[in-house]
Amino acid sequence: MAQVEKRGGLLRKSSASKKPLKEKVVLMYDEIFMTEDPSKCSPRFWEELFLMKVNLEYLEGKLESLDGEELMKIKDNINCLFQHCIQALGEEHPIRVVNALQTLCALIRGVHQKNKSTSGFDIINMLMGFDKAELCMKNLMESLDSLLCAEGSESLKSLCLKLLLCLVTVTDNISQNTILEYVMINSIFEAILQILSHPPSRREHGYDAVVLLALLVNYRKYEEMIQLLYEFKYMTIYAAQLRLGLEKPKNSSSALSDGTIIKCQCPDQIVVWSVNPYIVKLSIVDDEATLNGMGLVIAQALSEYNRQYKDKEEEHQSGFFSALTNMVGSMFIADAHEKISVQTNEAILLALYEAVHLNRNFITVLAQSHPEMGLVTTPVSPAPTTPVTPLGTTPPSSDVISSVELPLDADVQTSNLLITFLKYSSIVMQDTKDEHRLHSGKLCLIILTCIAEDQYANAFLHDDNMNFRVNLHRMPMRHRKKAADKNLPCRPLVCAVLDLMVEFIVTHMMKEFPMDLYIRCIQVVHKLLCYQKKCRVRLHYTWRELWSALINLLKFLMSNETVLLAKHNIFTLALMIVNLFNMFITYGDTFLPTPSSYDELYYEIIRMHQSFDNLYSMVLRLSTNAGQWKEAASKVTHALVNIRAIINHFNPKIESYAAVNHISQLSEEQVLEVVRANYDTLTLKLQDGLDQYERYSEQHKEAAFFKELVRSISTNVRRNLAFHTLSQEVLLKEFSTIS
């Protein structure tokens, strides 16, 4: 008997004498691609179609094979198919619903792919017709909302999320995806929140839901859609948080406030200000279960990344590489380590950013301990209820979405989202040469900037009663040994943040100098110091490591002046570093842990006086020349006044002490003795504004970065939504009876 194979929609017999047979569903697709209405000859055509297993590859490929003119000829049939898919979503039997969902995916992807290379027709008109678009999309979104909120099949919910992700990411630039206007009008925000707040649904669909929400929030995020309607005198403006950087319209009678509705008067017109509703709604969520659920999903995804990296690192160290290193030394350890790489997850990181930036209630989630993530448990992977894998830049493994929550670290009994995020940051910030890791590193620093500005976040960061042992990943370097994780003390979380900043400063002094990341890093440190000064928090931290790192960074800037000035304004960074020292000098007595810490600050400045002298010589030279850096260099010159006063005051006294006591080289304690004895005669200038900073604003400064980031995420999510992820074999097992 001839063997039958199924390939590309054909039932092909091995005998060459007979023509290959097509699947019935493929024959029905071919009828749709004719100009005639397929239901004329077969009244039950649409009912039968949704009982057939969908052939996604054939349907999508057929759509892509047609040119624009050919597609317009069958527009009525495409519209009819789209409408019948939506009608099928209301059917009682789930097999029809499954097939309708998958057919919609193929239709949307196929028509959009065709629209990329062909102009002259509108995508909305092609899918559903202009006259019926509003009603079709309303019905579609209501059906998806009902399926997501119902207590029915988890597999159906998964397919609904896949369809929505397909809809959102079908174009690289989601803000050019016009169909999303209907997703804005017919919001599914509450359905997403329900998934996140309900543990079983969250375990199955939390990742997709969080990624979907992050993308929807970024739809036309920076566009102000204004309509002028005449013959009215009052207008209502619905504005998102002031933190978005939205400006108040002209003639408005009151200032914008967070998530409020305000009224203002215009002489002859009404101006309707429309803001992405997902931004507004996310900014005012205050349900604890929902916020904790979102935090848990993010923590699991980041934790999975950390685990994968750790596994690869251990595998790398225990194999051939380790033996080779023992033989030839560690000369090439830094280069070899760069090969240990796990693809970054910008999608989940974007979700964390939006939650932290938009919703101040989410700040509490950062410190929320997750008992199930602290227990040392071996996850059990049950048989999946759906063949799909979570979507994103790098989807977590199946363990992450299993019924057992992963422990964050086997050695840590309690942990939280912030610790997971800091560990993730310490990995991705190691190597910024790769574009994705550079973007991830930048986003990590932006998130830390938002955290460092938040009063409540600073409160728990500096809380002495919340001590954790945070094992940050450190880049292998020839001049230092790897720290033993077990020797790390339990400290307030702010110490881990400062450790991360110091680690970045020390490890990124290279030719391809990441100036933007360095500036953000110094800003995070400055904002933490401002909080400590304001609240008089005396943090027990090894400040010397920070001071040493900052001085070494200044030395790097000076030694590479010519190369760096060709690309960057190094004086902006130099000024920030000098002002950090000025902050310690002026206000250190209010936040340094002990008087001896303040003495050690002076000791470090005096010990490294040559570096500050060289910096002064450099900026003085450039500030006295009529060049492009004159003004920038002059600011650094003025900022160095107190540091130079300390050096000029104490150095002669130290030299005198050495001469009187006939000592060629003083010990640290002897220098400190001289310092303590001569504080009274030191004169310093009071410098204003050291404890002030410009708050983070996304709207004006970061829009280009986030547009490019979201474009990259959209591309990766769409790429992961492959044909095999929409397979329905498991679905059919779940719905094994036909009523």
N, C-alpha and C positions, 0 to 999 in steps of 0.2 A: 504494500500500500504506500502510495506516495506520501512523503513527509510534508507537513504543512508548516510554513513559517509566516510569522506576522512581521512585516517590516514596512515602515512608511505608509501605513494605511492599506497595505495590500495583503491579501491572503494568497501567497504564491506557492504553487505546487512545484515539486522538483522536476516534474516532467516538462520538457521544453516544448512539447507539441500542443499544450493547452495554454490559453491566455490566463494571466494572473487575475485573481478575483479580488475585488475591493471589499473592505468592511462596509457594513450597511450604513454606519454613521458617516463614513467618507462619501458614500453615494448621496446621502442626504445633504452633506455640506456642498457637494457639487451642484445640487439643485438650488441651493441658496445663492450660489454664485452665477446662476442664470438670471436673465432679466425678468422672467415670469415669476409670479407669486407661487411658491411651492405648495401652498395649501389649497390651490384651486383644484388640482387633480387629486389631492390627498387631504381631505378635511381634518384628519387626525395627525397631520404631519408634525405639528409642534408638540403635541402630547407624546408622540413616539420618540421625537428627537431627544427629549430630556430623560428618557429611559435608557438611551444608548450611552455607553462609556465614552467619555470625551476623548478625542484625539487632538490634543493641544498642538502638537508639532505640525500636523497637517493643516489645521485651521489657521494657525498663525502664519505658517509658510505660504499658504494660499493667498492670504491678505497681502503679504509682502511682495508676492510675485506680480500683482496687478499694478499697472500704472495709474496715475490720477484719473485719467479719462475713463478707464475701465471700471475703476472703483465707483465713480459717480454714476455709472449706468446701473449698478446694483445697489445704489444707496437706499432705495425703498426696502429692499430685502434685508440689508444690514440693520436699518432702523427697526424693522419688524422683529428680527432676531434679538436685538438688544431689549426691546420692549417685552418680548415673551420670556426672556431670561429673568427680567425683573418680576414678571407675573409668577414665574415658577418658584421664586423665593418664598412665596406665600403658600406653596403647596404643603400638604400635611406630611407626605412621605419624604424623608430626608434625602433619598437617592436623587430625586428630581432637583432638590435644592443644591446638592453637591454638584451635579452636572451643570446647573445654571451658573453657579459661582465660578466654576472653572472655565466655562464658555465665555463669561464676562471678562475673565483675565485674558484669555486669548484675543478677544475682540479689541480690548483696550490696547494691549501691547502691539497687536498687529497693525491697527490703524495708526497708532502713534508712530511706529517705526516707519510706516509709509510716509507720514507727514514730515519726517526729518528731511527727506530728499526731494519731496515734491511740494510745490506751492500751488495755490489756486483753489484750495478747498479748506473749509473749516472743520476742525476735528469734531466739534460738538454737533455740527450739522450732519456730519457723516455718520456718527454713532447713533444719534437719536432724533435729529431734525430740530431746527430752531424753534418751531412752534410747539414742540412737545418736550423740549429739553428741561424746562423748569419742573414740570410735573414728573417726568421720568426720574430725574435725580432726586426729587423729593421722595418718591416711592422707593427708590433704591436705598437711600440713606435711612429711611424709616425701617425698611426690612432688615438691613444690616444691624441697625441699632437694636431691633427686637431680638434678632438671633444672638447678638452678643450679650444681651441682658437676660435672656431666657435661661432656664435651668436644664436645658436639653444637652445635646451632644457637644462635647468639648472639641471634637473634630470639626464640626460645623463652625464653631467659634474661631478655630484656627484658620480655616479657609476664608472666613470673613476678614480676618486681619490680613491674610495674604492678599486678598483682593484690594483692600484699602491701601496696603503698601505698594501694590502694583499700580494703583491709581495715582498715588502721590509721587512715585519715583520714576514714572514712565518717561519723564524728561529730566535731563541732568539739572537744569535750572528749574527748581520746583515753582518759582515765582512766575514762570512763563507757562505753567500748566493751568490753562483757563478753567478746566473742569473743576479745579479746587475751589472756585468761587462758590459752587453749590455745596461743597463740603463745609465751607465757612457758614453758609446760610443754614444748612441742616446739620447742626453740630452733633458729633458723636462723643463729645468730651465726657459726658456723664457715664457713657458705656465704658470708656477707657478707665475711668476712675473706679467703676464697679469691679472691673477685672483686677485692678491693683489692690483693692481693699478686701477681696475675697481670696483667702489662702489657696484653695484648690485651683481656682482660675488663674491666680497669679503664678503658681508653679508651672502651669501649662503654657500660659500665654503672656506672662509678665514682660518678657524680653521684647517680643514683637510690639506689645502695647506701648512700652516706654519709648522705643525707637520711633513708632508712628507718631506719638505725641510730640517728640522732639522735632520731627520734620514738619508737622502741621504748625507748630509755633513759629517756624521760620518762613512760612509762606508770606511773601510780600511784607516782611517784617518792618522794612524801613520806608514803605510807601504810604503816604497820606492820601487817601482817596476822598476827594472833596467834590461835592455836587452843589451847584448854585441853583436854588429854587426861588423864584421871584414871587412877589405879592405876599410875603410873610415877614413878620417883624422879629420873631424870636427863633432862636435855634437851640437845639440840644446837642451837646457834644459828649460822646461816650469815650473817655480816654483811659488808656492803660496807665500803669504806674509811671510816676515822674522819673523813675530810675531808667526808663527806656530812652529818656532824652527827648521826648516829644515836646515841641514848643507850643505855647499857648497861642491860639489864633488871635488875629487882630480884632479889636473892638470887643473882646470878651470882658465880661463884667467881674469875673473872679478867676483866681489862679487854679490851675489844674492840681488835683490832689490824687492820691493813690486810689485808683479804681472807683472814682466817683463820677456822678453825672452833674454837669454844671450848665447853667443857662447864661446866654449873653445876647445882646441886642445889636442888630444891624438895621440900618435905615430901610432898605428895600429888598432884602434878600435873606434867605435862610441857608446856612452852610452846614451840611451834614458831614461830620468827621467820622470816618469808618475805620476802626482798628481791628486787626485780626482777633476774633473773639477767643481763640485758644490762648492767646497771650493774656488777655484780661482774666479769663477764668482760672488759668493756672496761677496767676498772681494772688488770687484770693482764696485758694483752697486752704481749709483749716481743719479738715477731718484727720484725726490722728492716725486712724487705721490706713487711710489712703496714702498719706505721706510716708508712713513707715513701710507700707508695701512697696512704694516706688523706691524708697531708699534700699530696701532689701534686694530688689531686682538689680539695681545698680551695683550694690556691694557684691552680689554673687558673680556678676559678669566680670568686674574688676578682679575679684578674688580668683576666678578661673584663669584669667590672664597671668596673675602672679604665680599661680600654681604651675602653669605650663612653662613659664620662664624658669622657675626653680628646678623643675624636672629636667629641662634641657641643660641647665647649668650644671646640675649634678652629674648628668650623663656625660657632659663634655669634660668635666674634671676627673671622672673615674675611668675614662677610656684612654685611647692612644695619646691624646693631647697631654694628659697628666704625666704619662711616662716620658714623653718627649721633653716636657718642661723640666722634669727631674734631671735629665741628661744634659741639656744645653743651657739650663738656667731660665730666667724669666725675661730675657731681653725682648722677646716678641709677644709677651703676654697680653699687652693692651690691644695689639692688632688682632690676635687670635680671638680675644674675647668678643670682638665686634661681630663675629660669626654667630654668636648665640643670639638669636633674634626670633621673637614671636610677633606676628602681625598685630599692630595696635588696633584698638577699638574706639575710633573717634565717635561713632554713633552713640555709644553709651556714655562717653565722656561729655558729649554735647547735651545729652539729657540731664546729666548731673549739673552742668553749667546753668542750663535754663532753670532748673529747680532752685539752685542756690541764688542765682541772680534775680529771678522774678518773685520768688516766694520766700519771704522772711520767716514764715512758719517752718520751712524746711530746714532751717539752720539747726533746729533742735534735733532733727533726725541724724545729723552728722555725728552726734555724740551718743545716740541711742544704742545701747548694747543689744545684741541679738543673741539670746541664749543658744538657739539652735546652731548658730555659727561658731559658738565657742566650745561646743562639745566635740570631743574627739570621737568621731563616728566614721565607720567605713560606709560610704554611700552605696546603696543598693540600686541598681538600674532595673526598674521593672520594664515589662514589655510596653513599648510606646503605644499610646492610643491614637497616634497620628504619624504618618511617615514624614512629616515636615520637620525641618530643622529651624531653630530660631534664626531670624534674619539680622543682619547688621554688618558692620565692617569686618568683624571677626566674631562669628557666633560662638557662644559658650558650648562646651561639650554637653552631651546628654545628661551627665551627672548633675549639671547645674539646674536643670529643670525637672529633676526627679523629685520624688515625694520626700526625699530626705535632704535637708538643707546642708550645704557644705560647711565644714569648719573653716574659719579664716586662717588659723594657724594651729597646728597640733600642739605647739608649746604655749599658746596663750589661751587661758580659760575664758576671758571676756575680751571682746573687741567691738569695733564699731566701724561705720562707713568711712569716717575720716582717716582712721589708721589704714584701711584697705586702700584708700585713695593716695595716701602718702607713699605707701609701698609701690603702688602702680607708678606714681610720678617718679620715684627714685629709679625705676627701670627705664621708662621711656625717655627720661631726661639725660640718660648716660650718653646716648649717641644721637646727636642732632644733625648728622650729615644726611640721613635719610629724610626725604620730604615729609612722609607721613609721621615719623617720630618727631620731626621739628614742629609740625602742626600740633601734635599731641602735647609736646613739651610746652608750647606757647599757651595752649588751652589750659593745661594744668596750672601754669603760673597766673593766668587770668582768674581761674577759680580760686586760687589761694589769695589773690588780690581782693576779691569780693569777700572772702572769709575774714581777711585781716582788717577790713573796714567795718565789719559788723560788730556792734557792741556786745550782743549776746554771745556770738561765736568767740570773741576774745575772752569773755567771762569764763567759759568752760575750757578754753585753751590754756588759761593761766590758773585754773583751779587746782590748788594743792591736794585736794581730796580726790582728784581724778588722775591718777598716775598710771601710766602704761609703759610697757617695754616694747618699743617699736623698732623692729629689725629692718632698717632701710638697706637697700642694695647699694653697694659702693663699687665704683669702677676700679678694677685692678690697675695699680700703678707701680712702677718699678721701685719707687722710693718709699713705699709704705706697705705694711703687712695688712692682710685682711683681718678686720676686727672679729673677735670671737663673740657670736651672738649671745651666748649665755652670760657674758660679763656685763651686758648692758643693764644699767639701772632703770628702775621704774621712775618716770618723771612726768611732769605735766606735758600735755600734748604740744604746747608751743615749743618745747625743746626739740621735738622731732621736726617741726616746721623749720626752725633755725638750722638744725643739722642738715636738712635737705638743701637749704639755701647756701650754706657754707660748702657743701659737697659740690653743688653746681659751680660756684665761684672758682673752686680749686681745680676742677677737671675740664674746663672749657676754654682755657687760654690757648688758642690755636690760630692758624692763619685765617681760616674761614670763621672769623670772630662773630659769634651770635650776639651782636650789640643789643638788639631788641629784647632778647631773653635776659641779658645781664641787667638792663635797665629795670625790667619787671621784677627781677630777683631782688635788687636793691630796694625797690619800692615796697615790696612785701616786708622786708626787714625794718624799713623806716616806719611803716604803719604799725607794726607790732611794738616798736619802741615808743611811738606816740601814745599808744594805749597804756603802756607801762608807766610812762611819765605822768599821764593824766590821772591814772588810778593809783599811782605810787605802789606798783607791784614790784617787789624785789625778787626777781627770778634768780634762782640758783642755777646758773648756767656757766659753762666754760667759755666765757666771753673772749678769752685770749685766742681761741681758734677763729672766731669771727674777725677780730682785729688783724690777726696774722694773714688771713685770707684776703682781706681788703687791701692791706699794704702790698701783698704780692700782686694783686690785680693792678694797683697803681704802677708798680714796677714794670709789669707787662705792657701797659699802655705806653709808658715812656720808652721802653726799649724797642717798641715796634711803632713808634710815632709816625714815621714816613709812610709805611704800608697802610696803617689803619686810617690815617687822615685822608688818604685817597678815596676811602669808602664811607667813613663815619665821622661824625662830630664827637671825638673822644672826650671833649671837655664837658659835655653834658653828664657823662658817666663819672668823670673825675670829680665834678662838682658834687654830685650825689654822694660819692664816697667820702669826700672831705667833710660834707655836712653831717654824715653819720658820725664821724669823729667829733664834730662840733656839738652834736646832740649829746654824746657821752660826756664831753668836757663840761658843757653848760648845765646839763640836768642829771648827770650820772649819779650825783649824790642822792637823788630822789628815787632811783630805781635799781641801781647796782646793789647786789645783796649785802656787801659789807664795805666798810671803809678801805680795807686792804684791796678790794677789787678796783676802787677808784685809783689807789696808788699804783696798781699794776697797769692801768690804762696809761698813766704818765710814763711808767717805765718803758712800755712798748713804744710810745711815741719818741722817747729819748733814744732808745736802743736803735730804732729805725730812722733816726733823724736824717741820715743821708738820703733816703728815699724821698722824704718831704722836701729837703733842700733841692734835690734834683727836679722835683715837680715844680717848685717855685721858680727855679731858673728857666724851665721850659715855658711855663705860662707867662712869665715876665718878658721873655724874648718875643713871644708871639703877640702879646698885648701891646708892646711898644712899636710893633711894625704895623703898617697900614695894609694888613691882609684880611682875608675873609674870616679868620678866626680871632680877630682882635677883641671883639666884644665878649665872645664866649670864654676866651682865655682870661680876660680881665675879671670876670666873675669868680673864677677859681683863685686868682691872685688875692682878691678881697676876702674870700672864704678862708684862706690859709692864715689869716692874721693871728688867731689865737694859738694855732699849732706852732707857728714860728715864735710866738711869745714864750711858749713853754720851753721850746728847744733853746732859745737864746737866754732864757732866764736860768735854766738848770745846768746846761752844759758847762759854763764857766765854774759853777759851784762844785760840780762833780770833779772837774779837772783840778780845782784847788784842793779838794778833799784828798784826792789821790796823791798830789804833790806833798802835802803836809804829812800824810801818813806813809809816804814812800811806798805806795802800792802801784805797780805797773798796770794791773787790770783788776777793776773792782768786781766783786760778786754782785748778784742781783740784790741780795739783802742790804749790802752797803749802799748801792745806788738808791734803794727805797728809803734808807735812813736819811740820805741827803734830801730826797724829795720831801719827806714828811717834815723835815726841819726848816724847809724854805717855802712852804705854801704861803705863809703870811705876806711875803714880799712880792708875790706874783700878782701882776695886774693883767686882767683879761677884759676884752670888750664884750658887751652884751649884744648878741646877734638875734635879730627878730626873725620870726617865721620858721624857726627850726622844727617846731612841733606842729606845723601845718602842712597839709598836702591836698592836692587836687583829687577829688573822688573819681572813681572809675566811671566812665561813660561809654557805653557800647555804640550808641547811635552815631556819633560823629567820628570816632577814632578807629573803631573796630569793624565797621560794616563790611569793608572789602574783604577782610580776613574771614568773617563768618559766611559771607556769600560763597567764597571759594571752598571753604570747609564743607558747607552743606551740599554743594555741587559734588564734591568728592564722595561724601557719604551716600548721596542719592545714587550715584553710579555703582557703588559697592553693594548697596542693598539690592538694587535691581539685578546685579550680576549674580548674587546669591539666590535670587528667586528663580532658580532654574526649573526646567521641565520636570525633572525627577522629584523635586520637592512638592509638586502638585499631583503626584501619583495618588490614585484613589483605591488601591488594593486593600489597604487596611480599613479605609472608610467603608468599603463594600462588605467587609467582614463584620463591621460594627452594625451595619444596616442589612442584615442577611435575609430579611423577609420582606416581600413586596405585598403591600395591602391592596 
